Amino acid sequence: MAIIITEECINCGACEVECPNNAIYEGSDDWRYKDGTELVGDISLIDGTHINADLPQKPLSDEFYYIVPNKCTECKGFHEEPQCAAVCPVDCCVPDKNNIESEEELLIKKKFMHNP
């Protein structure tokens, strides 16, 4: 499953620099699939959705840092544990029960973003 940042976030930014997929963004900042990945131009996501990786996407939060579920791999293939949760001083990076994925699915997503 992906990780989410709860409303307890103090906007310290410690998590953002730790994400190997660049899936964490400051509140109200646009995000892109290309950020921190090898995805560029027109792509087909794993679910079959067609999108341009270079185009900005709407922020998922206007108030605090957020994690893009389609880019979060829980650090599988990079680290033993989600780095955002490991460095968060207020423990607000938690599993997202609405985005449950197996380890195999997370590794496929990692490969898709970093070895297209």
N, C-alpha and C positions, 0 to 999 in steps of 0.2 A: 504494500500500500504506500501511497505517497505520504509525505509529511506535511502538516499544516502549521501555520503560526497562529496562535490564539490571540485574543484581544488583550491578553496580559503583556504583550510585546511592549518593550520600553523604547523601541526604535534605536537601539544601540548600534546596529549594523554588524555585530560580530559574526553573525551567521552568513551574511552575504558573500564575504570573501572566501569562506570555507567550501562553498558549493562547487564541485567539479563540473557540474552541468550548467552553471550560471542560471539556475532555476529560481533564484531568490532575488526579489526586486524591492526597492523602497516604495512605500505607499505612494500612490498616484503616478508612479513612473510606468510608461509603456514598456512592454516586453516584446522580444522577438525570438523566434525559434533559432535563428542563426547565432544569437548571443552565447558564446562559450561552447559552441558545437561546430561541427563541420557541415551543417546544413546550410545551403544557399539556394536562392532562386526558387523556382516552382518545385514543390515536393509533394509526395503522397505520404501522409502520416500512416502509422501502423493500422489505424482503424479505417483507412481508405479515404479519409478527408483530404482534399487537395487544397493547398495553401502556398503562399509565397513566404519563404522563411525570412526574407528581408523586411517584410512589412510589419509595422508596429501593431501590437495587439493591445486591447484595452486593459488597464490595470485591474487586478482582482480585488484590490483594496485601495481606498483613498486615505486611510488613517494610519496603517502600520505596514511593516514589511510583510510580504506574502510570497508563497511558493507556487509556481506554476505546476500543477499536477502532471501535465503531459511531458514535462522536462525532468521531474523528480524521479530518481532511481534509488532513493534511500542510500546513495553512495555505493550501491552494489557494483562490484567490479573495480572500485577505487579504494574503498576503506572497509573496515570491519563493522562500522556503525555509522549512522547518519551524523555527519560532522556538524550540521547546524544544531542538532540536539546536544551534542557533546560540548559545544562552546557557549550555548545560551545561558546567560547568567540568571534568568528567571524561569527556566524550564518551560518555555511556551512553544517549543517545536515538538509537536507530538504526532503520533500516527493519525492519519486521516481515515476514519472508518467508512467514509463515503467513496474512497478510492482504493479499494483492496486489490492488490496485485501480488502474484506469486514471485518468488525469487527469479524463476525462469523468465517471467514476463518483464521484470525489471532489468535483467541482463540483456534481453532482446532490445528493450528501449535504449539502453546504454550503447549497444552496438549500432543501432540505427542512427543515433545522434553523432557518434564519434567515428564511425566507419561506414559512411553511406556508399 
